[in-house]
Amino acid sequence: MGSEAGPDAFLPVAFVIGYLLGSIPFGLLLTRVAGTADLRSIGSGNIGATNVLRTGRKGLAAATLLLDMLKGTVAVLIAGSLGGPNAAMLAALGAFLGHLFPVWLKFRGGKGVAVYIGVLLGLFWPAAVVFCLVWLATAITSRYSSLSALVASVVTPLFLWWFGHAALASLFAVLTLLLFYMHRENIKRLQAGTEGRIGQTG
């Protein structure tokens, strides 16, 4: 009986592991080390790679993107190795929520696209490839980064469902809804035609 309770008992721990890793504000830490202005005082005020790019430091933005992805992947892999698939999925949810709502920053974090890709890599990497391909195709045709992420996030749970991963499809349907919520201002600007395009200055 004790061994049967083991995996279930680990599930809350998996969520906490995911949340703590997800809440590491790499964008804020990297820009502080580089001596730039407080990331929360410029642009959108969030801690993601897009806002880091507004500092003019492309290298820092790329590093933020990579590290934000990897913290999601690492959370999933650690939890999965210790507690199995259910633990991995809970860690993915925790990492995503940790990035969006980090306790260290008064629950004001990033918008979640990099972490979304990162947890996809850890859970079912072909879906991460599909996300990136859809993002790229949408970005090339529309030149809207936000729209590209939203379209790719809609396709992802459908792809997972089609591949027979019902549990993952349900998880990413929830993450997609959260992604849409975090992009609500972008959606308003897209509807108004005032959203900035990729490569646009000023």
C-alpha positions as a printed Julia matrix, in Angstrom:
202×3 Matrix{Float64}:
  0.0    0.0     0.0
  2.83   2.38    0.85
  4.49   1.92   -2.54
  1.18   2.56   -4.31
  0.78   5.85   -2.48
  4.28   6.94   -3.43
  3.68   8.38   -6.92
  0.48  10.16   -5.86
  2.21  11.61   -2.82
  4.88  13.07   -5.1
  2.41  14.94   -7.33
  2.17  18.07   -5.13
  5.97  18.07   -4.88
  6.18  17.91   -8.68
  3.95  20.95   -8.97
  6.09  22.86   -6.45
  9.29  21.89   -8.26
  7.78  23.16  -11.49
  6.54  26.37   -9.92
  9.89  27.19   -8.29
 11.85  26.55  -11.48
  9.3   28.4   -13.59
  9.37  31.41  -11.31
 13.1   32.06  -11.81
 13.03  35.49  -13.53
 15.9   34.99  -15.95
 15.05  38.1   -17.94
 15.21  40.28  -14.85
 18.38  38.6   -13.55
 20.25  38.84  -16.84
 19.37  42.5   -17.41
 20.39  43.34  -13.85
 23.76  41.65  -14.31
 24.19  43.51  -17.61
 23.43  46.82  -15.88
 20.39  47.79  -17.94
 17.31  49.55  -16.59
 14.9   47.58  -14.41
 13.03  45.38  -16.86
  9.75  46.05  -15.07
 10.05  49.79  -15.77
 10.23  49.55  -19.56
  7.92  48.37  -22.32
  5.22  46.02  -21.12
  6.9   45.63  -17.74
  6.97  41.85  -17.94
 10.04  39.65  -17.53
 10.04  37.74  -20.82
 12.39  37.79  -23.79
 10.21  40.17  -25.82
 10.55  42.86  -23.19
 14.28  42.16  -22.79
 14.6   42.85  -26.53
 13.24  46.35  -25.86
 16.47  47.09  -23.97
 18.28  46.8   -27.3
 20.29  43.8   -26.11
 19.54  41.04  -28.6
 21.98  38.65  -26.96
 20.28  39.04  -23.59
 16.88  38.52  -25.22
 18.07  35.3   -26.88
 19.56  34.06  -23.61
 16.33  34.86  -21.79
 14.3   32.98  -24.4
 16.56  29.93  -24.14
 16.68  29.88  -20.34
 12.92  30.4   -20.01
 12.4   27.46  -22.35
 14.89  25.28  -20.53
 13.45  25.9   -17.06
 10.18  24.42  -18.32
 11.94  21.47  -19.94
 14.08  20.78  -16.87
 11.08  20.92  -14.54
  9.25  18.35  -16.67
 12.24  16.03  -16.98
 13.05  16.1   -13.26
  9.46  15.49  -12.17
  8.94  12.85  -14.85
 12.03  10.91  -13.83
 11.01  10.95  -10.17
  7.25  10.55  -10.4
  6.22   9.49  -13.9
  4.0   11.09  -16.56
  1.39  12.6   -14.22
  4.13  14.26  -12.18
  5.69  15.6   -15.37
  2.39  17.19  -16.42
  1.87  18.77  -13.01
  5.42  20.14  -13.12
  4.63  21.59  -16.55
  1.58  23.36  -15.15
  3.59  24.56  -12.16
  6.41  25.89  -14.35
  3.98  27.75  -16.57
  2.14  29.32  -13.63
  5.44  30.11  -11.94
  6.6   32.09  -14.96
  3.29  33.92  -15.32
  2.82  34.6   -11.61
  6.2   34.46   -9.77
  5.78  34.93   -6.03
  9.11  36.81   -5.87
  7.83  39.56   -8.19
  4.37  40.1    -6.69
  2.93  37.6    -9.2
  3.8   39.74  -12.21
  5.81  37.71  -14.69
  6.08  36.99  -18.39
  3.51  35.95  -20.96
  4.55  32.32  -21.11
  5.4   31.55  -24.74
  8.97  30.35  -24.09
  7.92  28.2   -21.13
  5.03  26.8   -23.19
  7.55  25.61  -25.78
  9.91  24.36  -23.08
  7.37  22.14  -21.34
  6.24  20.86  -24.75
  9.83  19.83  -25.46
  9.92  17.86  -22.23
  6.53  16.2   -22.63
  6.23  15.51  -26.38
  8.89  17.15  -28.5
  7.17  16.71  -31.9
  4.45  19.07  -30.67
  7.12  21.66  -29.84
  8.39  21.37  -33.42
  4.85  21.86  -34.73
  4.37  24.9   -32.46
  7.57  26.49  -33.78
  6.71  25.74  -37.42
  3.21  27.22  -37.05
  4.68  30.22  -35.23
  7.2   30.74  -38.03
  4.65  30.37  -40.82
  2.26  32.81  -39.14
  5.06  35.26  -38.39
  6.26  35.24  -42.0
  2.77  35.91  -43.35
  1.5   38.34  -40.71
  4.67  39.74  -39.06
  2.83  39.69  -35.72
  4.75  37.84  -32.99
  1.79  37.77  -30.61
 -0.61  36.46  -33.25
  1.91  33.79  -34.21
  2.11  32.55  -30.63
 -1.66  32.53  -30.24
 -2.26  30.61  -33.47
  0.45  28.08  -32.61
 -1.0   27.6   -29.13
 -4.42  26.81  -30.61
 -2.94  24.24  -32.99
 -0.91  22.53  -30.24
 -3.7   20.85  -28.2
 -5.42  19.84  -31.46
 -2.2   18.22  -32.64
 -1.76  16.43  -29.3
 -5.35  15.17  -29.42
 -4.9   13.97  -32.99
 -1.77  12.08  -31.91
 -3.75  10.31  -29.18
 -2.38  12.23  -26.19
 -5.7   13.2   -24.62
 -4.26  14.12  -21.22
 -1.58  16.32  -22.77
 -4.16  17.89  -25.07
 -6.28  18.8   -22.04
 -3.28  20.24  -20.21
 -2.25  22.39  -23.17
 -5.81  23.51  -23.78
 -5.62  25.01  -20.26
 -2.18  26.52  -20.95
 -3.49  27.98  -24.21
 -6.36  29.66  -22.38
 -3.85  31.12  -19.91
 -1.68  32.27  -22.82
 -4.66  34.05  -24.37
 -5.4   35.72  -21.02
 -1.81  36.95  -20.73
 -2.01  38.31  -24.28
 -5.36  40.06  -23.8
 -3.85  43.51  -24.41
 -2.1   42.24  -27.54
 -5.41  40.84  -28.76
 -7.06  44.24  -28.26
 -4.27  45.9   -30.26
 -4.54  43.26  -33.0
 -8.26  43.97  -33.27
 -7.58  47.7   -33.38
 -4.75  47.34  -35.89
 -2.23  48.95  -33.54
 -0.15  45.9   -32.58
  3.52  46.29  -33.42
  4.89  44.07  -36.18
  8.1   42.08  -36.14
 10.98  44.31  -37.19
  8.95  47.48  -36.77
 10.69  50.38  -35.07
  9.17  53.37  -33.37
